[in-house]
Each structure stands twice: as C-alpha cells, then as structure tokens.
Amino acid sequence: MTQQHSPTPWRIDNFNFQYPDIIVDKNGRQVARAMYWSGRENSGEVEANARFLVAAVNAHEDLLAALGGLLADVTSHENSTVHWALIHDPETVPSFRAARAALAKHSSPQEEQL
C-alpha cells in the first residue's frame, strides 16, 4: 500500500510571520519548509520557493486530469471527429477546454490559493 500525501490544498502558513517559508496542508499541519543554506543572502528567494512549491502541489491534480483527457482524445482511434476538431477548432473539444482552464487557473497563482 502506498502512503498518501498530506491533503491539498497546501498553503503558506500566513499566521507565522517569523517564518514565512512554512508550508501547511489543508488541515493546517506543517508539511514542508523552504530553506536556504547559511552564508547566502535571502532576498525573498526562500519565500518565492515556498510559493512555487505550493503552486505546483495545488496544480498537480488538475493538470494531470487535463492531460489525461487530452491524451485519451488524441490516442482514441474511434473518434475522428475529435481529431479533426483538435486540429481545426480545438475550443469545441471538452478536454481541450479543460486543459486550457487548468493552465489558466494555475499559471499565475493567486494569493488566496497560497
């Protein structure tokens, strides 16, 4: 049996101003902390790394589902209409619209998601 990861969405612990690099899960439990090696100046890089990790984790399931839908449509040998639409009018294909929506949702993380 494979161990499940901590529940999403993850976010930066906004209540811990001393350590803005702590990442917590849906239930507020700490799951990670972005760090930097001593001797390097931290010019916001650690917090940016924490935000990047949170965005990647929170986007994972949506992007995986969207990619799976597109692959199913592209590799389907039974539906030439979908193949034609993906080339000539992709906005009419639900899996294409789902992929576009997932990318739009996760391309520029919003503060409330973090």
Disulfide bonds with the S-S distance in Angstrom:
none
